Amino acid sequence: MTPMREPTFLILTALAVRPMHGYAVIQEVSELSGGRVVLPAGTLYAALDRLTAEGLVAPEGSEVVDGRHRRYYRLTENGAAALAADAERQRRNAAAAAKRLRLRAAEAR
């Protein structure tokens, strides 16, 4: 499996707990990334369309709030599996980097 780009990883992570509408996903991604990743609405909806086509997310209904149409999305089982696999890949990479940095520090003494 190809490693996920960070925005994709964060979008799937945002949807892991419950379905959300687009603006809520934008806010959650910003919070999850400590403000580093800010998704413009057009970018988010293009990503959601792509993730829907890939079967990783699915539409979960819509509503009109204050005259604005909100589309909700949910993480699919395939999306949860892909997110878990990428999280594990990142965990292994981070562990390898941490180990190497400890070895480097030990050799510097």
Phi and psi in radians as a Rosetta constraint file:
Dihedral C 1 N 2 CA 2 C 2 CIRCULARHARMONIC -1.263 0.35
Dihedral N 2 CA 2 C 2 N 3 CIRCULARHARMONIC 2.344 0.35
Dihedral C 2 N 3 CA 3 C 3 CIRCULARHARMONIC -1.010 0.35
Dihedral N 3 CA 3 C 3 N 4 CIRCULARHARMONIC 2.496 0.35
Dihedral C 3 N 4 CA 4 C 4 CIRCULARHARMONIC -1.355 0.35
Dihedral N 4 CA 4 C 4 N 5 CIRCULARHARMONIC 2.546 0.35
Dihedral C 4 N 5 CA 5 C 5 CIRCULARHARMONIC -1.267 0.35
Dihedral N 5 CA 5 C 5 N 6 CIRCULARHARMONIC 2.668 0.35
Dihedral C 5 N 6 CA 6 C 6 CIRCULARHARMONIC -0.983 0.35
Dihedral N 6 CA 6 C 6 N 7 CIRCULARHARMONIC -0.770 0.35
Dihedral C 6 N 7 CA 7 C 7 CIRCULARHARMONIC -1.048 0.35
Dihedral N 7 CA 7 C 7 N 8 CIRCULARHARMONIC -0.698 0.35
Dihedral C 7 N 8 CA 8 C 8 CIRCULARHARMONIC -1.094 0.35
Dihedral N 8 CA 8 C 8 N 9 CIRCULARHARMONIC -0.817 0.35
Dihedral C 8 N 9 CA 9 C 9 CIRCULARHARMONIC -0.995 0.35
Dihedral N 9 CA 9 C 9 N 10 CIRCULARHARMONIC -0.765 0.35
Dihedral C 9 N 10 CA 10 C 10 CIRCULARHARMONIC -1.244 0.35
Dihedral N 10 CA 10 C 10 N 11 CIRCULARHARMONIC -0.623 0.35
Dihedral C 10 N 11 CA 11 C 11 CIRCULARHARMONIC -1.091 0.35
Dihedral N 11 CA 11 C 11 N 12 CIRCULARHARMONIC -0.834 0.35
Dihedral C 11 N 12 CA 12 C 12 CIRCULARHARMONIC -1.111 0.35
Dihedral N 12 CA 12 C 12 N 13 CIRCULARHARMONIC -0.681 0.35
Dihedral C 12 N 13 CA 13 C 13 CIRCULARHARMONIC -1.097 0.35
Dihedral N 13 CA 13 C 13 N 14 CIRCULARHARMONIC -0.735 0.35
Dihedral C 13 N 14 CA 14 C 14 CIRCULARHARMONIC -1.050 0.35
Dihedral N 14 CA 14 C 14 N 15 CIRCULARHARMONIC -0.631 0.35
Dihedral C 14 N 15 CA 15 C 15 CIRCULARHARMONIC -1.537 0.35
Dihedral N 15 CA 15 C 15 N 16 CIRCULARHARMONIC -0.013 0.35
Dihedral C 15 N 16 CA 16 C 16 CIRCULARHARMONIC -1.152 0.35
Dihedral N 16 CA 16 C 16 N 17 CIRCULARHARMONIC -0.512 0.35
Dihedral C 16 N 17 CA 17 C 17 CIRCULARHARMONIC -1.576 0.35
Dihedral N 17 CA 17 C 17 N 18 CIRCULARHARMONIC -0.735 0.35
Dihedral C 17 N 18 CA 18 C 18 CIRCULARHARMONIC -2.793 0.35
Dihedral N 18 CA 18 C 18 N 19 CIRCULARHARMONIC 2.809 0.35
Dihedral C 18 N 19 CA 19 C 19 CIRCULARHARMONIC -1.097 0.35
Dihedral N 19 CA 19 C 19 N 20 CIRCULARHARMONIC 2.591 0.35
Dihedral C 19 N 20 CA 20 C 20 CIRCULARHARMONIC -2.491 0.35
Dihedral N 20 CA 20 C 20 N 21 CIRCULARHARMONIC 2.705 0.35
Dihedral C 20 N 21 CA 21 C 21 CIRCULARHARMONIC -1.535 0.35
Dihedral N 21 CA 21 C 21 N 22 CIRCULARHARMONIC 2.894 0.35
Dihedral C 21 N 22 CA 22 C 22 CIRCULARHARMONIC -0.938 0.35
Dihedral N 22 CA 22 C 22 N 23 CIRCULARHARMONIC -0.844 0.35
Dihedral C 22 N 23 CA 23 C 23 CIRCULARHARMONIC -1.093 0.35
Dihedral N 23 CA 23 C 23 N 24 CIRCULARHARMONIC -0.653 0.35
Dihedral C 23 N 24 CA 24 C 24 CIRCULARHARMONIC -1.134 0.35
Dihedral N 24 CA 24 C 24 N 25 CIRCULARHARMONIC -0.643 0.35
Dihedral C 24 N 25 CA 25 C 25 CIRCULARHARMONIC -1.118 0.35
Dihedral N 25 CA 25 C 25 N 26 CIRCULARHARMONIC -0.757 0.35
Dihedral C 25 N 26 CA 26 C 26 CIRCULARHARMONIC -1.002 0.35
Dihedral N 26 CA 26 C 26 N 27 CIRCULARHARMONIC -0.817 0.35
Dihedral C 26 N 27 CA 27 C 27 CIRCULARHARMONIC -1.123 0.35
Dihedral N 27 CA 27 C 27 N 28 CIRCULARHARMONIC -0.758 0.35
Dihedral C 27 N 28 CA 28 C 28 CIRCULARHARMONIC -1.143 0.35
Dihedral N 28 CA 28 C 28 N 29 CIRCULARHARMONIC -0.722 0.35
Dihedral C 28 N 29 CA 29 C 29 CIRCULARHARMONIC -1.086 0.35
Dihedral N 29 CA 29 C 29 N 30 CIRCULARHARMONIC -0.742 0.35
Dihedral C 29 N 30 CA 30 C 30 CIRCULARHARMONIC -1.076 0.35
Dihedral N 30 CA 30 C 30 N 31 CIRCULARHARMONIC -0.766 0.35
Dihedral C 30 N 31 CA 31 C 31 CIRCULARHARMONIC -1.141 0.35
Dihedral N 31 CA 31 C 31 N 32 CIRCULARHARMONIC -0.802 0.35
Dihedral C 31 N 32 CA 32 C 32 CIRCULARHARMONIC -1.047 0.35
Dihedral N 32 CA 32 C 32 N 33 CIRCULARHARMONIC -0.591 0.35
Dihedral C 32 N 33 CA 33 C 33 CIRCULARHARMONIC -1.642 0.35
Dihedral N 33 CA 33 C 33 N 34 CIRCULARHARMONIC 0.118 0.35
Dihedral C 33 N 34 CA 34 C 34 CIRCULARHARMONIC 1.122 0.35
Dihedral N 34 CA 34 C 34 N 35 CIRCULARHARMONIC 0.499 0.35
Dihedral C 34 N 35 CA 35 C 35 CIRCULARHARMONIC 1.496 0.35
Dihedral N 35 CA 35 C 35 N 36 CIRCULARHARMONIC -0.029 0.35
Dihedral C 35 N 36 CA 36 C 36 CIRCULARHARMONIC -1.248 0.35
Dihedral N 36 CA 36 C 36 N 37 CIRCULARHARMONIC -0.628 0.35
Dihedral C 36 N 37 CA 37 C 37 CIRCULARHARMONIC -1.912 0.35
Dihedral N 37 CA 37 C 37 N 38 CIRCULARHARMONIC 1.992 0.35
Dihedral C 37 N 38 CA 38 C 38 CIRCULARHARMONIC -2.087 0.35
Dihedral N 38 CA 38 C 38 N 39 CIRCULARHARMONIC 1.994 0.35
Dihedral C 38 N 39 CA 39 C 39 CIRCULARHARMONIC -1.648 0.35
Dihedral N 39 CA 39 C 39 N 40 CIRCULARHARMONIC 2.103 0.35
Dihedral C 39 N 40 CA 40 C 40 CIRCULARHARMONIC -1.149 0.35
Dihedral N 40 CA 40 C 40 N 41 CIRCULARHARMONIC 2.643 0.35
Dihedral C 40 N 41 CA 41 C 41 CIRCULARHARMONIC -0.960 0.35
Dihedral N 41 CA 41 C 41 N 42 CIRCULARHARMONIC -0.759 0.35
Dihedral C 41 N 42 CA 42 C 42 CIRCULARHARMONIC -1.073 0.35
Dihedral N 42 CA 42 C 42 N 43 CIRCULARHARMONIC -0.707 0.35
Dihedral C 42 N 43 CA 43 C 43 CIRCULARHARMONIC -1.141 0.35
Dihedral N 43 CA 43 C 43 N 44 CIRCULARHARMONIC -0.757 0.35
Dihedral C 43 N 44 CA 44 C 44 CIRCULARHARMONIC -1.072 0.35
Dihedral N 44 CA 44 C 44 N 45 CIRCULARHARMONIC -0.857 0.35
Dihedral C 44 N 45 CA 45 C 45 CIRCULARHARMONIC -1.186 0.35
Dihedral N 45 CA 45 C 45 N 46 CIRCULARHARMONIC -0.566 0.35
Dihedral C 45 N 46 CA 46 C 46 CIRCULARHARMONIC -1.107 0.35
Dihedral N 46 CA 46 C 46 N 47 CIRCULARHARMONIC -0.741 0.35
Dihedral C 46 N 47 CA 47 C 47 CIRCULARHARMONIC -1.134 0.35
Dihedral N 47 CA 47 C 47 N 48 CIRCULARHARMONIC -0.760 0.35
Dihedral C 47 N 48 CA 48 C 48 CIRCULARHARMONIC -1.103 0.35
Dihedral N 48 CA 48 C 48 N 49 CIRCULARHARMONIC -0.666 0.35
Dihedral C 48 N 49 CA 49 C 49 CIRCULARHARMONIC -1.096 0.35
Dihedral N 49 CA 49 C 49 N 50 CIRCULARHARMONIC -0.758 0.35
Dihedral C 49 N 50 CA 50 C 50 CIRCULARHARMONIC -1.127 0.35
Dihedral N 50 CA 50 C 50 N 51 CIRCULARHARMONIC -0.786 0.35
Dihedral C 50 N 51 CA 51 C 51 CIRCULARHARMONIC -1.157 0.35
Dihedral N 51 CA 51 C 51 N 52 CIRCULARHARMONIC -0.568 0.35
Dihedral C 51 N 52 CA 52 C 52 CIRCULARHARMONIC -1.152 0.35
Dihedral N 52 CA 52 C 52 N 53 CIRCULARHARMONIC -0.806 0.35
Dihedral C 52 N 53 CA 53 C 53 CIRCULARHARMONIC -1.069 0.35
Dihedral N 53 CA 53 C 53 N 54 CIRCULARHARMONIC -0.565 0.35
Dihedral C 53 N 54 CA 54 C 54 CIRCULARHARMONIC -1.436 0.35
Dihedral N 54 CA 54 C 54 N 55 CIRCULARHARMONIC -0.102 0.35
Dihedral C 54 N 55 CA 55 C 55 CIRCULARHARMONIC 1.397 0.35
Dihedral N 55 CA 55 C 55 N 56 CIRCULARHARMONIC 0.256 0.35
Dihedral C 55 N 56 CA 56 C 56 CIRCULARHARMONIC -1.572 0.35
Dihedral N 56 CA 56 C 56 N 57 CIRCULARHARMONIC -0.463 0.35
Dihedral C 56 N 57 CA 57 C 57 CIRCULARHARMONIC -2.307 0.35
Dihedral N 57 CA 57 C 57 N 58 CIRCULARHARMONIC 2.841 0.35
Dihedral C 57 N 58 CA 58 C 58 CIRCULARHARMONIC -2.477 0.35
Dihedral N 58 CA 58 C 58 N 59 CIRCULARHARMONIC 2.567 0.35
Dihedral C 58 N 59 CA 59 C 59 CIRCULARHARMONIC -1.066 0.35
Dihedral N 59 CA 59 C 59 N 60 CIRCULARHARMONIC 2.524 0.35
Dihedral C 59 N 60 CA 60 C 60 CIRCULARHARMONIC -2.271 0.35
Dihedral N 60 CA 60 C 60 N 61 CIRCULARHARMONIC 0.592 0.35
Dihedral C 60 N 61 CA 61 C 61 CIRCULARHARMONIC 1.727 0.35
Dihedral N 61 CA 61 C 61 N 62 CIRCULARHARMONIC -3.111 0.35
Dihedral C 61 N 62 CA 62 C 62 CIRCULARHARMONIC -2.693 0.35
Dihedral N 62 CA 62 C 62 N 63 CIRCULARHARMONIC 2.906 0.35
Dihedral C 62 N 63 CA 63 C 63 CIRCULARHARMONIC -2.685 0.35
Dihedral N 63 CA 63 C 63 N 64 CIRCULARHARMONIC 2.839 0.35
Dihedral C 63 N 64 CA 64 C 64 CIRCULARHARMONIC -1.910 0.35
Dihedral N 64 CA 64 C 64 N 65 CIRCULARHARMONIC 2.161 0.35
Dihedral C 64 N 65 CA 65 C 65 CIRCULARHARMONIC -2.194 0.35
Dihedral N 65 CA 65 C 65 N 66 CIRCULARHARMONIC 2.129 0.35
Dihedral C 65 N 66 CA 66 C 66 CIRCULARHARMONIC 0.910 0.35
Dihedral N 66 CA 66 C 66 N 67 CIRCULARHARMONIC 0.706 0.35
Dihedral C 66 N 67 CA 67 C 67 CIRCULARHARMONIC 1.358 0.35
Dihedral N 67 CA 67 C 67 N 68 CIRCULARHARMONIC 0.062 0.35
Dihedral C 67 N 68 CA 68 C 68 CIRCULARHARMONIC -1.945 0.35
Dihedral N 68 CA 68 C 68 N 69 CIRCULARHARMONIC 2.393 0.35
Dihedral C 68 N 69 CA 69 C 69 CIRCULARHARMONIC -1.451 0.35
Dihedral N 69 CA 69 C 69 N 70 CIRCULARHARMONIC 2.178 0.35
Dihedral C 69 N 70 CA 70 C 70 CIRCULARHARMONIC -1.934 0.35
Dihedral N 70 CA 70 C 70 N 71 CIRCULARHARMONIC 2.183 0.35
Dihedral C 70 N 71 CA 71 C 71 CIRCULARHARMONIC -1.761 0.35
Dihedral N 71 CA 71 C 71 N 72 CIRCULARHARMONIC 2.308 0.35
Dihedral C 71 N 72 CA 72 C 72 CIRCULARHARMONIC -1.795 0.35
Dihedral N 72 CA 72 C 72 N 73 CIRCULARHARMONIC 2.588 0.35
Dihedral C 72 N 73 CA 73 C 73 CIRCULARHARMONIC -2.306 0.35
Dihedral N 73 CA 73 C 73 N 74 CIRCULARHARMONIC 2.646 0.35
Dihedral C 73 N 74 CA 74 C 74 CIRCULARHARMONIC -2.291 0.35
Dihedral N 74 CA 74 C 74 N 75 CIRCULARHARMONIC 2.721 0.35
Dihedral C 74 N 75 CA 75 C 75 CIRCULARHARMONIC -1.359 0.35
Dihedral N 75 CA 75 C 75 N 76 CIRCULARHARMONIC 2.307 0.35
Dihedral C 75 N 76 CA 76 C 76 CIRCULARHARMONIC -1.500 0.35
Dihedral N 76 CA 76 C 76 N 77 CIRCULARHARMONIC 3.001 0.35
Dihedral C 76 N 77 CA 77 C 77 CIRCULARHARMONIC -1.068 0.35
Dihedral N 77 CA 77 C 77 N 78 CIRCULARHARMONIC -0.710 0.35
Dihedral C 77 N 78 CA 78 C 78 CIRCULARHARMONIC -1.119 0.35
Dihedral N 78 CA 78 C 78 N 79 CIRCULARHARMONIC -0.648 0.35
Dihedral C 78 N 79 CA 79 C 79 CIRCULARHARMONIC -1.142 0.35
Dihedral N 79 CA 79 C 79 N 80 CIRCULARHARMONIC -0.717 0.35
Dihedral C 79 N 80 CA 80 C 80 CIRCULARHARMONIC -1.120 0.35
Dihedral N 80 CA 80 C 80 N 81 CIRCULARHARMONIC -0.710 0.35
Dihedral C 80 N 81 CA 81 C 81 CIRCULARHARMONIC -1.145 0.35
Dihedral N 81 CA 81 C 81 N 82 CIRCULARHARMONIC -0.731 0.35
Dihedral C 81 N 82 CA 82 C 82 CIRCULARHARMONIC -1.143 0.35
Dihedral N 82 CA 82 C 82 N 83 CIRCULARHARMONIC -0.720 0.35
Dihedral C 82 N 83 CA 83 C 83 CIRCULARHARMONIC -1.115 0.35
Dihedral N 83 CA 83 C 83 N 84 CIRCULARHARMONIC -0.776 0.35
Dihedral C 83 N 84 CA 84 C 84 CIRCULARHARMONIC -1.087 0.35
Dihedral N 84 CA 84 C 84 N 85 CIRCULARHARMONIC -0.724 0.35
Dihedral C 84 N 85 CA 85 C 85 CIRCULARHARMONIC -1.133 0.35
Dihedral N 85 CA 85 C 85 N 86 CIRCULARHARMONIC -0.720 0.35
Dihedral C 85 N 86 CA 86 C 86 CIRCULARHARMONIC -1.256 0.35
Dihedral N 86 CA 86 C 86 N 87 CIRCULARHARMONIC -0.629 0.35
Dihedral C 86 N 87 CA 87 C 87 CIRCULARHARMONIC -1.073 0.35
Dihedral N 87 CA 87 C 87 N 88 CIRCULARHARMONIC -0.716 0.35
Dihedral C 87 N 88 CA 88 C 88 CIRCULARHARMONIC -1.152 0.35
Dihedral N 88 CA 88 C 88 N 89 CIRCULARHARMONIC -0.721 0.35
Dihedral C 88 N 89 CA 89 C 89 CIRCULARHARMONIC -1.038 0.35
Dihedral N 89 CA 89 C 89 N 90 CIRCULARHARMONIC -0.802 0.35
Dihedral C 89 N 90 CA 90 C 90 CIRCULARHARMONIC -1.149 0.35
Dihedral N 90 CA 90 C 90 N 91 CIRCULARHARMONIC -0.658 0.35
Dihedral C 90 N 91 CA 91 C 91 CIRCULARHARMONIC -1.080 0.35
Dihedral N 91 CA 91 C 91 N 92 CIRCULARHARMONIC -0.788 0.35
Dihedral C 91 N 92 CA 92 C 92 CIRCULARHARMONIC -1.098 0.35
Dihedral N 92 CA 92 C 92 N 93 CIRCULARHARMONIC -0.743 0.35
Dihedral C 92 N 93 CA 93 C 93 CIRCULARHARMONIC -1.117 0.35
Dihedral N 93 CA 93 C 93 N 94 CIRCULARHARMONIC -0.752 0.35
Dihedral C 93 N 94 CA 94 C 94 CIRCULARHARMONIC -1.124 0.35
Dihedral N 94 CA 94 C 94 N 95 CIRCULARHARMONIC -0.687 0.35
Dihedral C 94 N 95 CA 95 C 95 CIRCULARHARMONIC -1.131 0.35
Dihedral N 95 CA 95 C 95 N 96 CIRCULARHARMONIC -0.724 0.35
Dihedral C 95 N 96 CA 96 C 96 CIRCULARHARMONIC -1.116 0.35
Dihedral N 96 CA 96 C 96 N 97 CIRCULARHARMONIC -0.744 0.35
Dihedral C 96 N 97 CA 97 C 97 CIRCULARHARMONIC -1.126 0.35
Dihedral N 97 CA 97 C 97 N 98 CIRCULARHARMONIC -0.759 0.35
Dihedral C 97 N 98 CA 98 C 98 CIRCULARHARMONIC -1.074 0.35
Dihedral N 98 CA 98 C 98 N 99 CIRCULARHARMONIC -0.726 0.35
Dihedral C 98 N 99 CA 99 C 99 CIRCULARHARMONIC -1.084 0.35
Dihedral N 99 CA 99 C 99 N 100 CIRCULARHARMONIC -0.787 0.35
Dihedral C 99 N 100 CA 100 C 100 CIRCULARHARMONIC -1.125 0.35
Dihedral N 100 CA 100 C 100 N 101 CIRCULARHARMONIC -0.669 0.35
Dihedral C 100 N 101 CA 101 C 101 CIRCULARHARMONIC -1.173 0.35
Dihedral N 101 CA 101 C 101 N 102 CIRCULARHARMONIC -0.631 0.35
Dihedral C 101 N 102 CA 102 C 102 CIRCULARHARMONIC -1.123 0.35
Dihedral N 102 CA 102 C 102 N 103 CIRCULARHARMONIC -0.741 0.35
Dihedral C 102 N 103 CA 103 C 103 CIRCULARHARMONIC -1.099 0.35
Dihedral N 103 CA 103 C 103 N 104 CIRCULARHARMONIC -0.727 0.35
Dihedral C 103 N 104 CA 104 C 104 CIRCULARHARMONIC -1.061 0.35
Dihedral N 104 CA 104 C 104 N 105 CIRCULARHARMONIC -0.801 0.35
Dihedral C 104 N 105 CA 105 C 105 CIRCULARHARMONIC -1.113 0.35
Dihedral N 105 CA 105 C 105 N 106 CIRCULARHARMONIC -0.698 0.35
Dihedral C 105 N 106 CA 106 C 106 CIRCULARHARMONIC -1.142 0.35
Dihedral N 106 CA 106 C 106 N 107 CIRCULARHARMONIC -0.668 0.35
Dihedral C 106 N 107 CA 107 C 107 CIRCULARHARMONIC -1.262 0.35
Dihedral N 107 CA 107 C 107 N 108 CIRCULARHARMONIC -0.450 0.35
Dihedral C 107 N 108 CA 108 C 108 CIRCULARHARMONIC -1.310 0.35
Dihedral N 108 CA 108 C 108 N 109 CIRCULARHARMONIC -0.250 0.35
